[in-house]
Amino acid sequence: MMHRRMLLLFGLLLGGVMMRAQVKAGGQAEMKPGRQAETKIDREALVSRHNVKVGKADPLAALSVGNGHFAFTVDATGLQSFPEYYEKGVPLGTEADWGWHSFVDTGHYRPEEALKEYDIHGRKETYSVQWHSPERNRQASEWFRQNVHRLQLGNIGFELDKKDGTLAVAGDIKDIHQELDLWKGEIKSVFTLEGVRVYVSTMVHPGEDVVSVSVRSDLISQGRLHIRLRFPYPTGEFGDDGDDWANADRHLSGMSENDETGMLVTHRLDTTQYFVHMKWEGKAEVRKKEPHYFLITPRSGNIFSISCRFSSADPLEAVPSYAMTGEACSTSWSRFWRSGGAVDLSGSKDPRAFELERRIVLSQYLTRIQNAGDDPPQETGLTYNSWYGKPHMEMFWWHCAHFALWGRSELLERSLDWYRRAAPIARQIAERQGYKGVRWQKMTDPAGRESPSSIGAFLIWQQPHFIYFTELCYRLQKTAEARKALLEKYKDLVFATADFMASYAWYDDATHRYILGKGLIPAQERFKEDETFNPCFELAYWRWILSVAQQWRARLGLPADAGWQKVEDGLSDLPRQDSLYYPAESATDAYTNLRYRGDHPVVLATFGFLPATKGLDTVTMRRTFDWVWKNWSWAETWGWDFPLTAMCATRLGKPDKAIDALLMPVQKNTYLVSGHNYQDDRLRLYLPGNGGLLAAVALMCAGYDGCPRINPGFPKDGKWKVRWEGLSRMP
């Protein structure tokens, strides 16, 4: 009931005004920005009008600060004071790139025990799947799904004493006024306890895994305000909210340094060890309240500031003070907002404009703090675990491709190095199955290990993403020297990616064509791997990416690869039936069987996510779009499906439908007060929705190669005034 009540509060907000931008027509060999706003956008005003304001302890309104590698999520007090109260909403997490753990393997499991043999076109291939029996295989597959898993690193919160000596609970916190200052990356929180006001400022250092906090209150001089550091033990479950205090005997926490101005705490779990180094200004006493529970009590004045560094190695450097973190945040966040893209919708008469602009601004903030790390992000970023904290590589595009389209490709390239680290295992997977090149993992971890999955093992649409990413980055390079350097940097992985794609396609001697499948599950995951072949989107993606890989060879002065070309030219036509494109050639009942009208309407990605490929008929695509729009079970979709639909609508010249798709009133298209894309009770935030929104908006503003229209994704009904700058075209 709580979720339903909360969701009713999030509707479409009225708003705003906007000036017009134009897009330069015609295709380019490189990604070029279109004609942009005629006058510079006041970026600080644009960003600041969407500062997040919270007026009560709301489990779905937790706010985060972070730097892309590390994030810290707080409740209405500005710290993580009431984690149990927030655990069914947006949890109060502390997570970092490096924070991973594995339980002790008492079963001595081997990865090959999760492999199952399948007959694919008369050849035996092994896939890492979730076994149900025999028991040993089931245990092995579950072990490798669960381990490694991402850690919740620790909880830092207030412990507040009431006058009667009891501890305050969430309901005792009154007069809440909390604001996330987006321009500074600072959360400012004000509340009262029994009439005594507390002022809190919370920030994360832009260059270090440090959270810094300043507190001002008479509760300090009264000895009633304490700061708590508490360590949970990992649950080892699909999700981990960071408030499981059981299993105290399975880990160790101890102070190796302690004086009036700071302490160093070491936390050990099995073979994992990390440190929390805390420094404060003003005197304070420290005591260990429980085995994993440390309490800091300020002892002077009514102002106290503290900085806490989380690190995987014993820290040697001094911890930045609160003032130093504040100065660094102000500089870094101002630089971020002044760089890259901006979209200003103020002045529009459509009542949905302000809400769309809010989603755009907050999605930039959230993807910057949650997705811009050294590894591909998980669906729930650095807030709490989903799928054990592991990234899903087919979702990587939806998380991070927008960084390139918004002029911030350096944030995308941070995590592209994962492919180089993961390549040895990806090559082993391809070899094991009898293919060339590298087969990119689906559900994985920072080292590229393959997680067993009865769906993920058969997905293929994560495979071309690497070439899509590197092509976006190439098109942004401004000089011939920079383009050459980027080609050299990524060429080996581009070619290995294409090698797998060409060898994966199976030549059918009876029909004289190349076929994808059987032995695959398409992006619309409702089809069976042993029945499905020639999914529409994957066919188009295969054809386009192979052509891009050939362009890379040409740019490097290399001849075309004859094997790639043979597959590109010989791939099956896109499946059509009844004048519509079908999700897969094998799915002849796809539009009559209700089972196949839910999940991702990914047939629309064939022209939207992708440019027009050889053989694509836009008239048939338009009919397909209209059919899907009218008949799809939109309640069964996911957050990135709405941007996906908007992309297709934009390329088809349906800007009204592009806007309608982005703002469709469906639960999984809900954007909370924080800007997070809410899905359901399990996924209370879902960052592919945020990243997908930004990619779609870039397309709707700047267009795509060969696009002749001005702001192609916005209706020309006089209700939309669009100003933008710093965006780039999609291919």
Buried (B, 14 or more C-beta within 10 A) or exposed (E): EEBEEBBEEBEBBEBBBBBBBBBBEEEEEEBBBBBBBEEEBEBEEBBBBBBBEBEBBBBBBBBBBBBBBBBBBBBBBBBBBBBEBBBBBBBBBBBBBBBBBBBEEEEEBEBEBBBBEBEBEEEEBBBBBBBEEEEEBBBBBBBBBBBBBBBBBBBBBBBBBEEEEEEBBBEBBEEBBBBBBBBBBBBBBBBBBBEBBBBBBBBBBBEBBBBBBBBBBEBBBEEBBBBBBBBBBBBBEBBBBBBBBEEBEEBBBEBEEBEEEBBBBBBEBEEBEBBBBBBBBBBBEBEBEEEBBBBBBBBEEBBBBBBBBBBBEEBEEEBBBBEBBBEBBBEBBBEBBEBBBBBBBBBBEBEBBBBBBBBBBBBBBBBBBBBBBBBBBBBBBBBBBBBBBBBBBBBBBBBBBBBBBBBBBBBBBBBBEBBEBBBEBBBBBBEBBBBBBBBBBBBBBBEBBBBBBBBBBBBBBBBBBBBBBBBBBBBBBEEEEEBEEBBEBBBEBBBBBBBBBBBBBBEBEEEEBBBBBBBBBBBBBBBEBBEBBBBBBBBBBBBBBBBBBBBBBEBEEEEEBEBBBBBBEBBBEBBBEEEBBBBBBBBEEBBEEEEBBBBBBBBBBBBBBBBBBEEBBEEBBBBBBBBBBEEBEBEBBBBBBBBBBBBBBBBBBBBEBBBBBBBBEBBBBBBBBBBBBBBEEEBBBBBBBBBBBBBBBBBBBBBBBEBEBBBBBBBEEEBBBBBBBBBBBBB
